[in-house]
Amino acid sequence: MVWTCFCGDKIGPIVARNQRGIGAVEYMEMLSDGLVLMIDDLLKKPADQDTICVANENSLVFMQDNVPCHRDHWVSKFLQDCGVLEVPR
């Protein structure tokens, strides 16, 4: 199982797991290891004062498919707690 994310020309970390299928707990671990770090990186203030930052916490969209672990109540709560809004399915 491999998970990653991207935004424009930035690619997030690749998170790999040895097991074939995963449940909600493992998926939240993958999101914590990948998505949350990617969002933190995207929202960092640029070191260069002349660089314009166009990403903010209201400009990012997280999309996922309807795999059962994506639809789990605890995953939705985890994403809300991280400030991530899901696209309605």
mmCIF file as gemmi writes it, N, C-alpha and C atoms, coordinates in Angstrom:
data_model
loop_
_atom_site.group_PDB
_atom_site.id
_atom_site.type_symbol
_atom_site.label_atom_id
_atom_site.label_alt_id
_atom_site.label_comp_id
_atom_site.label_asym_id
_atom_site.label_entity_id
_atom_site.label_seq_id
_atom_site.pdbx_PDB_ins_code
_atom_site.Cartn_x
_atom_site.Cartn_y
_atom_site.Cartn_z
_atom_site.occupancy
_atom_site.B_iso_or_equiv
_atom_site.pdbx_formal_charge
_atom_site.auth_seq_id
_atom_site.auth_asym_id
_atom_site.pdbx_PDB_model_num
ATOM 1 N N . MET Axp A 1 ? 0.853 -1.163 0 1 0 ? 1 A 1
ATOM 2 C CA . MET Axp A 1 ? 0 0 0 1 0 ? 1 A 1
ATOM 3 C C . MET Axp A 1 ? 0.903 1.232 0 1 0 ? 1 A 1
ATOM 4 N N . VAL Axp A 2 ? 0.668 2.133 -0.931 1 0 ? 2 A 1
ATOM 5 C CA . VAL Axp A 2 ? 1.429 3.373 -1.029 1 0 ? 2 A 1
ATOM 6 C C . VAL Axp A 2 ? 0.443 4.534 -1.092 1 0 ? 2 A 1
ATOM 7 N N . TRP Axp A 3 ? 0.762 5.617 -0.396 1 0 ? 3 A 1
ATOM 8 C CA . TRP Axp A 3 ? -0.079 6.805 -0.388 1 0 ? 3 A 1
ATOM 9 C C . TRP Axp A 3 ? 0.81 8.015 -0.575 1 0 ? 3 A 1
ATOM 10 N N . THR Axp A 4 ? 0.344 8.978 -1.355 1 0 ? 4 A 1
ATOM 11 C CA . THR Axp A 4 ? 1.032 10.251 -1.493 1 0 ? 4 A 1
ATOM 12 C C . THR Axp A 4 ? 0.018 11.325 -1.844 1 0 ? 4 A 1
ATOM 13 N N . CYS Axp A 5 ? 0.464 12.573 -1.883 1 0 ? 5 A 1
ATOM 14 C CA . CYS Axp A 5 ? -0.401 13.68 -2.254 1 0 ? 5 A 1
ATOM 15 C C . CYS Axp A 5 ? 0.418 14.677 -3.063 1 0 ? 5 A 1
ATOM 16 N N . PHE Axp A 6 ? -0.282 15.559 -3.768 1 0 ? 6 A 1
ATOM 17 C CA . PHE Axp A 6 ? 0.421 16.576 -4.549 1 0 ? 6 A 1
ATOM 18 C C . PHE Axp A 6 ? -0.402 17.841 -4.583 1 0 ? 6 A 1
ATOM 19 N N . CYS Axp A 7 ? 0.269 18.945 -4.851 1 0 ? 7 A 1
ATOM 20 C CA . CYS Axp A 7 ? -0.383 20.237 -4.993 1 0 ? 7 A 1
ATOM 21 C C . CYS Axp A 7 ? 0.466 21.055 -5.953 1 0 ? 7 A 1
ATOM 22 N N . GLY Axp A 8 ? -0.053 21.305 -7.147 1 0 ? 8 A 1
ATOM 23 C CA . GLY Axp A 8 ? 0.725 22.028 -8.149 1 0 ? 8 A 1
ATOM 24 C C . GLY Axp A 8 ? 1.976 21.253 -8.493 1 0 ? 8 A 1
ATOM 25 N N . ASP Axp A 9 ? 3.14 21.885 -8.319 1 0 ? 9 A 1
ATOM 26 C CA . ASP Axp A 9 ? 4.39 21.208 -8.63 1 0 ? 9 A 1
ATOM 27 C C . ASP Axp A 9 ? 5.046 20.592 -7.399 1 0 ? 9 A 1
ATOM 28 N N . LYS Axp A 10 ? 4.366 20.624 -6.255 1 0 ? 10 A 1
ATOM 29 C CA . LYS Axp A 10 ? 4.899 20.033 -5.028 1 0 ? 10 A 1
ATOM 30 C C . LYS Axp A 10 ? 4.313 18.639 -4.824 1 0 ? 10 A 1
ATOM 31 N N . ILE Axp A 11 ? 5.188 17.72 -4.495 1 0 ? 11 A 1
ATOM 32 C CA . ILE Axp A 11 ? 4.764 16.354 -4.215 1 0 ? 11 A 1
ATOM 33 C C . ILE Axp A 11 ? 5.021 16.085 -2.744 1 0 ? 11 A 1
ATOM 34 N N . GLY Axp A 12 ? 4.011 15.57 -2.079 1 0 ? 12 A 1
ATOM 35 C CA . GLY Axp A 12 ? 4.148 15.25 -0.663 1 0 ? 12 A 1
ATOM 36 C C . GLY Axp A 12 ? 4.952 13.989 -0.465 1 0 ? 12 A 1
ATOM 37 N N . PRO Axp A 13 ? 5.179 13.628 0.782 1 0 ? 13 A 1
ATOM 38 C CA . PRO Axp A 13 ? 5.932 12.413 1.061 1 0 ? 13 A 1
ATOM 39 C C . PRO Axp A 13 ? 5.17 11.176 0.591 1 0 ? 13 A 1
ATOM 40 N N . ILE Axp A 14 ? 5.918 10.162 0.248 1 0 ? 14 A 1
ATOM 41 C CA . ILE Axp A 14 ? 5.322 8.87 -0.103 1 0 ? 14 A 1
ATOM 42 C C . ILE Axp A 14 ? 5.313 8.033 1.168 1 0 ? 14 A 1
ATOM 43 N N . VAL Axp A 15 ? 4.126 7.592 1.557 1 0 ? 15 A 1
ATOM 44 C CA . VAL Axp A 15 ? 3.97 6.792 2.769 1 0 ? 15 A 1
ATOM 45 C C . VAL Axp A 15 ? 3.653 5.374 2.33 1 0 ? 15 A 1
ATOM 46 N N . ALA Axp A 16 ? 4.483 4.429 2.742 1 0 ? 16 A 1
ATOM 47 C CA . ALA Axp A 16 ? 4.297 3.027 2.347 1 0 ? 16 A 1
ATOM 48 C C . ALA Axp A 16 ? 3.952 2.187 3.576 1 0 ? 16 A 1
ATOM 49 N N . ARG Axp A 17 ? 3.082 1.225 3.381 1 0 ? 17 A 1
ATOM 50 C CA . ARG Axp A 17 ? 2.709 0.277 4.424 1 0 ? 17 A 1
ATOM 51 C C . ARG Axp A 17 ? 2.845 -1.123 3.838 1 0 ? 17 A 1
ATOM 52 N N . ASN Axp A 18 ? 3.233 -2.087 4.684 1 0 ? 18 A 1
ATOM 53 C CA . ASN Axp A 18 ? 3.461 -3.45 4.224 1 0 ? 18 A 1
ATOM 54 C C . ASN Axp A 18 ? 2.183 -4.247 4.012 1 0 ? 18 A 1
ATOM 55 N N . GLN Axp A 19 ? 1.141 -3.913 4.758 1 0 ? 19 A 1
ATOM 56 C CA . GLN Axp A 19 ? -0.078 -4.704 4.641 1 0 ? 19 A 1
ATOM 57 C C . GLN Axp A 19 ? -0.844 -4.352 3.358 1 0 ? 19 A 1
ATOM 58 N N . ARG Axp A 20 ? -1.658 -5.273 2.903 1 0 ? 20 A 1
ATOM 59 C CA . ARG Axp A 20 ? -2.418 -5.068 1.668 1 0 ? 20 A 1
ATOM 60 C C . ARG Axp A 20 ? -3.589 -4.123 1.89 1 0 ? 20 A 1
ATOM 61 N N . GLY Axp A 21 ? -4.437 -4.404 2.827 1 0 ? 21 A 1
ATOM 62 C CA . GLY Axp A 21 ? -5.58 -3.547 3.11 1 0 ? 21 A 1
ATOM 63 C C . GLY Axp A 21 ? -5.342 -2.784 4.4 1 0 ? 21 A 1
ATOM 64 N N . ILE Axp A 22 ? -6.003 -1.661 4.529 1 0 ? 22 A 1
ATOM 65 C CA . ILE Axp A 22 ? -5.85 -0.887 5.756 1 0 ? 22 A 1
ATOM 66 C C . ILE Axp A 22 ? -7.221 -0.474 6.267 1 0 ? 22 A 1
ATOM 67 N N . GLY Axp A 23 ? -7.291 -0.217 7.544 1 0 ? 23 A 1
ATOM 68 C CA . GLY Axp A 23 ? -8.516 0.281 8.159 1 0 ? 23 A 1
ATOM 69 C C . GLY Axp A 23 ? -8.377 1.765 8.461 1 0 ? 23 A 1
ATOM 70 N N . ALA Axp A 24 ? -9.349 2.285 9.18 1 0 ? 24 A 1
ATOM 71 C CA . ALA Axp A 24 ? -9.392 3.716 9.48 1 0 ? 24 A 1
ATOM 72 C C . ALA Axp A 24 ? -8.176 4.167 10.294 1 0 ? 24 A 1
ATOM 73 N N . VAL Axp A 25 ? -7.755 3.368 11.261 1 0 ? 25 A 1
ATOM 74 C CA . VAL Axp A 25 ? -6.628 3.754 12.119 1 0 ? 25 A 1
ATOM 75 C C . VAL Axp A 25 ? -5.352 3.877 11.287 1 0 ? 25 A 1
ATOM 76 N N . GLU Axp A 26 ? -5.095 2.897 10.445 1 0 ? 26 A 1
ATOM 77 C CA . GLU Axp A 26 ? -3.905 2.941 9.594 1 0 ? 26 A 1
ATOM 78 C C . GLU Axp A 26 ? -3.978 4.094 8.593 1 0 ? 26 A 1
ATOM 79 N N . TYR Axp A 27 ? -5.167 4.357 8.081 1 0 ? 27 A 1
ATOM 80 C CA . TYR Axp A 27 ? -5.335 5.461 7.135 1 0 ? 27 A 1
ATOM 81 C C . TYR Axp A 27 ? -5.066 6.805 7.814 1 0 ? 27 A 1
ATOM 82 N N . MET Axp A 28 ? -5.556 6.972 9.045 1 0 ? 28 A 1
ATOM 83 C CA . MET Axp A 28 ? -5.286 8.215 9.775 1 0 ? 28 A 1
ATOM 84 C C . MET Axp A 28 ? -3.79 8.374 10.035 1 0 ? 28 A 1
ATOM 85 N N . GLU Axp A 29 ? -3.085 7.263 10.298 1 0 ? 29 A 1
ATOM 86 C CA . GLU Axp A 29 ? -1.634 7.323 10.472 1 0 ? 29 A 1
ATOM 87 C C . GLU Axp A 29 ? -0.968 7.794 9.175 1 0 ? 29 A 1
ATOM 88 N N . MET Axp A 30 ? -1.434 7.276 8.047 1 0 ? 30 A 1
ATOM 89 C CA . MET Axp A 30 ? -0.881 7.68 6.752 1 0 ? 30 A 1
ATOM 90 C C . MET Axp A 30 ? -1.141 9.166 6.493 1 0 ? 30 A 1
ATOM 91 N N . LEU Axp A 31 ? -2.344 9.623 6.811 1 0 ? 31 A 1
ATOM 92 C CA . LEU Axp A 31 ? -2.663 11.046 6.636 1 0 ? 31 A 1
ATOM 93 C C . LEU Axp A 31 ? -1.795 11.909 7.537 1 0 ? 31 A 1
ATOM 94 N N . SER Axp A 32 ? -1.591 11.455 8.761 1 0 ? 32 A 1
ATOM 95 C CA . SER Axp A 32 ? -0.759 12.204 9.688 1 0 ? 32 A 1
ATOM 96 C C . SER Axp A 32 ? 0.679 12.278 9.185 1 0 ? 32 A 1
ATOM 97 N N . ASP Axp A 33 ? 1.188 11.175 8.652 1 0 ? 33 A 1
ATOM 98 C CA . ASP Axp A 33 ? 2.559 11.125 8.145 1 0 ? 33 A 1
ATOM 99 C C . ASP Axp A 33 ? 2.727 11.845 6.811 1 0 ? 33 A 1
ATOM 100 N N . GLY Axp A 34 ? 1.65 11.986 6.053 1 0 ? 34 A 1
ATOM 101 C CA . GLY Axp A 34 ? 1.767 12.557 4.717 1 0 ? 34 A 1
ATOM 102 C C . GLY Axp A 34 ? 1.027 13.862 4.525 1 0 ? 34 A 1
ATOM 103 N N . LEU Axp A 35 ? -0.279 13.827 4.614 1 0 ? 35 A 1
ATOM 104 C CA . LEU Axp A 35 ? -1.111 14.998 4.319 1 0 ? 35 A 1
ATOM 105 C C . LEU Axp A 35 ? -0.842 16.162 5.269 1 0 ? 35 A 1
ATOM 106 N N . VAL Axp A 36 ? -0.8 15.891 6.553 1 0 ? 36 A 1
ATOM 107 C CA . VAL Axp A 36 ? -0.612 16.968 7.531 1 0 ? 36 A 1
ATOM 108 C C . VAL Axp A 36 ? 0.741 17.644 7.326 1 0 ? 36 A 1
ATOM 109 N N . LEU Axp A 37 ? 1.78 16.851 7.057 1 0 ? 37 A 1
ATOM 110 C CA . LEU Axp A 37 ? 3.11 17.43 6.794 1 0 ? 37 A 1
ATOM 111 C C . LEU Axp A 37 ? 3.11 18.259 5.516 1 0 ? 37 A 1
ATOM 112 N N . MET Axp A 38 ? 2.405 17.779 4.497 1 0 ? 38 A 1
ATOM 113 C CA . MET Axp A 38 ? 2.326 18.516 3.229 1 0 ? 38 A 1
ATOM 114 C C . MET Axp A 38 ? 1.616 19.852 3.437 1 0 ? 38 A 1
ATOM 115 N N . ILE Axp A 39 ? 0.525 19.855 4.173 1 0 ? 39 A 1
ATOM 116 C CA . ILE Axp A 39 ? -0.207 21.096 4.432 1 0 ? 39 A 1
ATOM 117 C C . ILE Axp A 39 ? 0.674 22.078 5.206 1 0 ? 39 A 1
ATOM 118 N N . ASP Axp A 40 ? 1.37 21.575 6.22 1 0 ? 40 A 1
ATOM 119 C CA . ASP Axp A 40 ? 2.273 22.442 6.979 1 0 ? 40 A 1
ATOM 120 C C . ASP Axp A 40 ? 3.316 23.072 6.054 1 0 ? 40 A 1
ATOM 121 N N . ASP Axp A 41 ? 3.843 22.288 5.129 1 0 ? 41 A 1
ATOM 122 C CA . ASP Axp A 41 ? 4.848 22.79 4.188 1 0 ? 41 A 1
ATOM 123 C C . ASP Axp A 41 ? 4.242 23.843 3.251 1 0 ? 41 A 1
ATOM 124 N N . LEU Axp A 42 ? 3.037 23.587 2.764 1 0 ? 42 A 1
ATOM 125 C CA . LEU Axp A 42 ? 2.39 24.532 1.847 1 0 ? 42 A 1
ATOM 126 C C . LEU Axp A 42 ? 2.06 25.865 2.519 1 0 ? 42 A 1
ATOM 127 N N . LEU Axp A 43 ? 1.76 25.83 3.794 1 0 ? 43 A 1
ATOM 128 C CA . LEU Axp A 43 ? 1.333 27.039 4.495 1 0 ? 43 A 1
ATOM 129 C C . LEU Axp A 43 ? 2.487 27.811 5.145 1 0 ? 43 A 1
ATOM 130 N N . LYS Axp A 44 ? 3.712 27.281 5.022 1 0 ? 44 A 1
ATOM 131 C CA . LYS Axp A 44 ? 4.868 28.001 5.573 1 0 ? 44 A 1
ATOM 132 C C . LYS Axp A 44 ? 5.037 29.345 4.892 1 0 ? 44 A 1
ATOM 133 N N . LYS Axp A 45 ? 5.362 30.334 5.676 1 0 ? 45 A 1
ATOM 134 C CA . LYS Axp A 45 ? 5.641 31.656 5.117 1 0 ? 45 A 1
ATOM 135 C C . LYS Axp A 45 ? 6.942 31.595 4.325 1 0 ? 45 A 1
ATOM 136 N N . PRO Axp A 46 ? 6.959 32.175 3.127 1 0 ? 46 A 1
ATOM 137 C CA . PRO Axp A 46 ? 8.194 32.169 2.333 1 0 ? 46 A 1
ATOM 138 C C . PRO Axp A 46 ? 9.29 32.967 3.037 1 0 ? 46 A 1
ATOM 139 N N . ALA Axp A 47 ? 10.529 32.477 2.942 1 0 ? 47 A 1
ATOM 140 C CA . ALA Axp A 47 ? 11.671 33.172 3.547 1 0 ? 47 A 1
ATOM 141 C C . ALA Axp A 47 ? 11.961 34.47 2.804 1 0 ? 47 A 1
ATOM 142 N N . ASP Axp A 48 ? 11.713 34.472 1.505 1 0 ? 48 A 1
ATOM 143 C CA . ASP Axp A 48 ? 11.969 35.643 0.672 1 0 ? 48 A 1
ATOM 144 C C . ASP Axp A 48 ? 10.813 36.625 0.826 1 0 ? 48 A 1
ATOM 145 N N . GLN Axp A 49 ? 11.102 37.831 1.261 1 0 ? 49 A 1
ATOM 146 C CA . GLN Axp A 49 ? 10.073 38.843 1.482 1 0 ? 49 A 1
ATOM 147 C C . GLN Axp A 49 ? 9.349 39.25 0.2 1 0 ? 49 A 1
ATOM 148 N N . ASP Axp A 50 ? 9.98 39.047 -0.962 1 0 ? 50 A 1
ATOM 149 C CA . ASP Axp A 50 ? 9.372 39.433 -2.237 1 0 ? 50 A 1
ATOM 150 C C . ASP Axp A 50 ? 8.439 38.367 -2.8 1 0 ? 50 A 1
ATOM 151 N N . THR Axp A 51 ? 8.43 37.192 -2.197 1 0 ? 51 A 1
ATOM 152 C CA . THR Axp A 51 ? 7.585 36.098 -2.671 1 0 ? 51 A 1
ATOM 153 C C . THR Axp A 51 ? 6.174 36.274 -2.131 1 0 ? 51 A 1
ATOM 154 N N . ILE Axp A 52 ? 5.2 36.146 -3 1 0 ? 52 A 1
ATOM 155 C CA . ILE Axp A 52 ? 3.793 36.264 -2.609 1 0 ? 52 A 1
ATOM 156 C C . ILE Axp A 52 ? 3.278 34.867 -2.265 1 0 ? 52 A 1
ATOM 157 N N . CYS Axp A 53 ? 2.682 34.725 -1.115 1 0 ? 53 A 1
ATOM 158 C CA . CYS Axp A 53 ? 2.109 33.448 -0.693 1 0 ? 53 A 1
ATOM 159 C C . CYS Axp A 53 ? 0.635 33.432 -1.08 1 0 ? 53 A 1
ATOM 160 N N . VAL Axp A 54 ? 0.25 32.477 -1.921 1 0 ? 54 A 1
ATOM 161 C CA . VAL Axp A 54 ? -1.143 32.419 -2.368 1 0 ? 54 A 1
ATOM 162 C C . VAL Axp A 54 ? -1.938 31.312 -1.684 1 0 ? 54 A 1
ATOM 163 N N . ALA Axp A 55 ? -1.261 30.375 -1.02 1 0 ? 55 A 1
ATOM 164 C CA . ALA Axp A 55 ? -1.962 29.293 -0.324 1 0 ? 55 A 1
ATOM 165 C C . ALA Axp A 55 ? -2.279 29.731 1.093 1 0 ? 55 A 1
ATOM 166 N N . ASN Axp A 56 ? -3.484 29.424 1.52 1 0 ? 56 A 1
ATOM 167 C CA . ASN Axp A 56 ? -3.84 29.606 2.923 1 0 ? 56 A 1
ATOM 168 C C . ASN Axp A 56 ? -4.751 28.453 3.32 1 0 ? 56 A 1
ATOM 169 N N . GLU Axp A 57 ? -5.099 28.416 4.593 1 0 ? 57 A 1
ATOM 170 C CA . GLU Axp A 57 ? -5.881 27.274 5.071 1 0 ? 57 A 1
ATOM 171 C C . GLU Axp A 57 ? -7.251 27.167 4.423 1 0 ? 57 A 1
ATOM 172 N N . ASN Axp A 58 ? -7.705 28.208 3.718 1 0 ? 58 A 1
ATOM 173 C CA . ASN Axp A 58 ? -8.999 28.162 3.047 1 0 ? 58 A 1
ATOM 174 C C . ASN Axp A 58 ? -8.895 27.903 1.55 1 0 ? 58 A 1
ATOM 175 N N . SER Axp A 59 ? -7.695 27.686 1.039 1 0 ? 59 A 1
ATOM 176 C CA . SER Axp A 59 ? -7.529 27.537 -0.402 1 0 ? 59 A 1
ATOM 177 C C . SER Axp A 59 ? -7.191 26.117 -0.834 1 0 ? 59 A 1
ATOM 178 N N . LEU Axp A 60 ? -7.084 25.203 0.094 1 0 ? 60 A 1
ATOM 179 C CA . LEU Axp A 60 ? -6.696 23.837 -0.234 1 0 ? 60 A 1
ATOM 180 C C . LEU Axp A 60 ? -7.917 22.921 -0.236 1 0 ? 60 A 1
ATOM 181 N N . VAL Axp A 61 ? -7.959 21.998 -1.179 1 0 ? 61 A 1
ATOM 182 C CA . VAL Axp A 61 ? -9.058 21.04 -1.289 1 0 ? 61 A 1
ATOM 183 C C . VAL Axp A 61 ? -8.471 19.639 -1.179 1 0 ? 61 A 1
ATOM 184 N N . PHE Axp A 62 ? -9.051 18.817 -0.336 1 0 ? 62 A 1
ATOM 185 C CA . PHE Axp A 62 ? -8.607 17.44 -0.179 1 0 ? 62 A 1
ATOM 186 C C . PHE Axp A 62 ? -9.669 16.527 -0.774 1 0 ? 62 A 1
ATOM 187 N N . MET Axp A 63 ? -9.26 15.729 -1.754 1 0 ? 63 A 1
ATOM 188 C CA . MET Axp A 63 ? -10.189 14.81 -2.413 1 0 ? 63 A 1
ATOM 189 C C . MET Axp A 63 ? -9.715 13.383 -2.184 1 0 ? 63 A 1
ATOM 190 N N . GLN Axp A 64 ? -10.674 12.489 -2.001 1 0 ? 64 A 1
ATOM 191 C CA . GLN Axp A 64 ? -10.367 11.073 -1.872 1 0 ? 64 A 1
ATOM 192 C C . GLN Axp A 64 ? -11.531 10.281 -2.456 1 0 ? 64 A 1
ATOM 193 N N . ASP Axp A 65 ? -11.301 9.015 -2.694 1 0 ? 65 A 1
ATOM 194 C CA . ASP Axp A 65 ? -12.375 8.215 -3.279 1 0 ? 65 A 1
ATOM 195 C C . ASP Axp A 65 ? -13.236 7.607 -2.168 1 0 ? 65 A 1
ATOM 196 N N . ASN Axp A 66 ? -14.078 6.687 -2.52 1 0 ? 66 A 1
ATOM 197 C CA . ASN Axp A 66 ? -15.034 6.125 -1.556 1 0 ? 66 A 1
ATOM 198 C C . ASN Axp A 66 ? -14.598 4.794 -0.966 1 0 ? 66 A 1
ATOM 199 N N . VAL Axp A 67 ? -13.306 4.589 -0.829 1 0 ? 67 A 1
ATOM 200 C CA . VAL Axp A 67 ? -12.821 3.391 -0.151 1 0 ? 67 A 1
ATOM 201 C C . VAL Axp A 67 ? -13.387 3.415 1.273 1 0 ? 67 A 1
ATOM 202 N N . PRO Axp A 68 ? -13.81 2.277 1.828 1 0 ? 68 A 1
ATOM 203 C CA . PRO Axp A 68 ? -14.453 2.284 3.148 1 0 ? 68 A 1
ATOM 204 C C . PRO Axp A 68 ? -13.675 3.028 4.237 1 0 ? 68 A 1
ATOM 205 N N . CYS Axp A 69 ? -12.353 2.889 4.297 1 0 ? 69 A 1
ATOM 206 C CA . CYS Axp A 69 ? -11.621 3.579 5.37 1 0 ? 69 A 1
ATOM 207 C C . CYS Axp A 69 ? -11.648 5.096 5.184 1 0 ? 69 A 1
ATOM 208 N N . HIS Axp A 70 ? -11.857 5.594 3.961 1 0 ? 70 A 1
ATOM 209 C CA . HIS Axp A 70 ? -11.969 7.039 3.72 1 0 ? 70 A 1
ATOM 210 C C . HIS Axp A 70 ? -13.283 7.585 4.271 1 0 ? 70 A 1
ATOM 211 N N . ARG Axp A 71 ? -14.306 6.75 4.294 1 0 ? 71 A 1
ATOM 212 C CA . ARG Axp A 71 ? -15.645 7.19 4.716 1 0 ? 71 A 1
ATOM 213 C C . ARG Axp A 71 ? -15.879 7.039 6.212 1 0 ? 71 A 1
ATOM 214 N N . ASP Axp A 72 ? -14.918 6.487 6.933 1 0 ? 72 A 1
ATOM 215 C CA . ASP Axp A 72 ? -15.077 6.227 8.353 1 0 ? 72 A 1
ATOM 216 C C . ASP Axp A 72 ? -15.295 7.523 9.144 1 0 ? 72 A 1
ATOM 217 N N . HIS Axp A 73 ? -16.189 7.463 10.114 1 0 ? 73 A 1
ATOM 218 C CA . HIS Axp A 73 ? -16.5 8.626 10.957 1 0 ? 73 A 1
ATOM 219 C C . HIS Axp A 73 ? -15.239 9.186 11.612 1 0 ? 73 A 1
ATOM 220 N N . TRP Axp A 74 ? -14.369 8.313 12.119 1 0 ? 74 A 1
ATOM 221 C CA . TRP Axp A 74 ? -13.165 8.779 12.819 1 0 ? 74 A 1
ATOM 222 C C . TRP Axp A 74 ? -12.187 9.462 11.869 1 0 ? 74 A 1
ATOM 223 N N . VAL Axp A 75 ? -12.146 9.025 10.627 1 0 ? 75 A 1
ATOM 224 C CA . VAL Axp A 75 ? -11.287 9.687 9.635 1 0 ? 75 A 1
ATOM 225 C C . VAL Axp A 75 ? -11.81 11.093 9.365 1 0 ? 75 A 1
ATOM 226 N N . SER Axp A 76 ? -13.127 11.233 9.191 1 0 ? 76 A 1
ATOM 227 C CA . SER Axp A 76 ? -13.713 12.565 8.985 1 0 ? 76 A 1
ATOM 228 C C . SER Axp A 76 ? -13.439 13.47 10.176 1 0 ? 76 A 1
ATOM 229 N N . LYS Axp A 77 ? -13.566 12.943 11.385 1 0 ? 77 A 1
ATOM 230 C CA . LYS Axp A 77 ? -13.283 13.725 12.592 1 0 ? 77 A 1
ATOM 231 C C . LYS Axp A 77 ? -11.816 14.119 12.639 1 0 ? 77 A 1
ATOM 232 N N . PHE Axp A 78 ? -10.918 13.199 12.308 1 0 ? 78 A 1
ATOM 233 C CA . PHE Axp A 78 ? -9.483 13.49 12.275 1 0 ? 78 A 1
ATOM 234 C C . PHE Axp A 78 ? -9.191 14.631 11.302 1 0 ? 78 A 1
ATOM 235 N N . LEU Axp A 79 ? -9.777 14.561 10.105 1 0 ? 79 A 1
ATOM 236 C CA . LEU Axp A 79 ? -9.557 15.601 9.101 1 0 ? 79 A 1
ATOM 237 C C . LEU Axp A 79 ? -10.101 16.947 9.593 1 0 ? 79 A 1
ATOM 238 N N . GLN Axp A 80 ? -11.274 16.942 10.201 1 0 ? 80 A 1
ATOM 239 C CA . GLN Axp A 80 ? -11.832 18.188 10.753 1 0 ? 80 A 1
ATOM 240 C C . GLN Axp A 80 ? -10.915 18.767 11.827 1 0 ? 80 A 1
ATOM 241 N N . ASP Axp A 81 ? -10.405 17.903 12.702 1 0 ? 81 A 1
ATOM 242 C CA . ASP Axp A 81 ? -9.507 18.352 13.771 1 0 ? 81 A 1
ATOM 243 C C . ASP Axp A 81 ? -8.211 18.943 13.209 1 0 ? 81 A 1
ATOM 244 N N . CYS Axp A 82 ? -7.803 18.477 12.03 1 0 ? 82 A 1
ATOM 245 C CA . CYS Axp A 82 ? -6.599 18.997 11.367 1 0 ? 82 A 1
ATOM 246 C C . CYS Axp A 82 ? -6.907 20.238 10.521 1 0 ? 82 A 1
ATOM 247 N N . GLY Axp A 83 ? -8.18 20.626 10.472 1 0 ? 83 A 1
ATOM 248 C CA . GLY Axp A 83 ? -8.552 21.79 9.677 1 0 ? 83 A 1
ATOM 249 C C . GLY Axp A 83 ? -8.694 21.501 8.194 1 0 ? 83 A 1
ATOM 250 N N . VAL Axp A 84 ? -8.885 20.234 7.846 1 0 ? 84 A 1
ATOM 251 C CA . VAL Axp A 84 ? -9.016 19.832 6.446 1 0 ? 84 A 1
ATOM 252 C C . VAL Axp A 84 ? -10.483 19.621 6.125 1 0 ? 84 A 1
ATOM 253 N N . LEU Axp A 85 ? -10.962 20.34 5.135 1 0 ? 85 A 1
ATOM 254 C CA . LEU Axp A 85 ? -12.337 20.168 4.688 1 0 ? 85 A 1
ATOM 255 C C . LEU Axp A 85 ? -12.372 19.156 3.558 1 0 ? 85 A 1
ATOM 256 N N . GLU Axp A 86 ? -13.255 18.21 3.648 1 0 ? 86 A 1
ATOM 257 C CA . GLU Axp A 86 ? -13.383 17.205 2.614 1 0 ? 86 A 1
ATOM 258 C C . GLU Axp A 86 ? -14.352 17.672 1.532 1 0 ? 86 A 1
ATOM 259 N N . VAL Axp A 87 ? -14.092 17.258 0.31 1 0 ? 87 A 1
ATOM 260 C CA . VAL Axp A 87 ? -15.033 17.493 -0.775 1 0 ? 87 A 1
ATOM 261 C C . VAL Axp A 87 ? -16.185 16.515 -0.585 1 0 ? 87 A 1
ATOM 262 N N . PRO Axp A 88 ? -17.426 16.968 -0.603 1 0 ? 88 A 1
ATOM 263 C CA . PRO Axp A 88 ? -18.558 16.053 -0.434 1 0 ? 88 A 1
ATOM 264 C C . PRO Axp A 88 ? -18.526 14.942 -1.476 1 0 ? 88 A 1
ATOM 265 N N . ARG Axp A 89 ? -18.898 13.752 -1.049 1 0 ? 89 A 1
ATOM 266 C CA . ARG Axp A 89 ? -18.875 12.597 -1.955 1 0 ? 89 A 1
ATOM 267 C C . ARG Axp A 89 ? -20.186 12.49 -2.688 1 0 ? 89 A 1
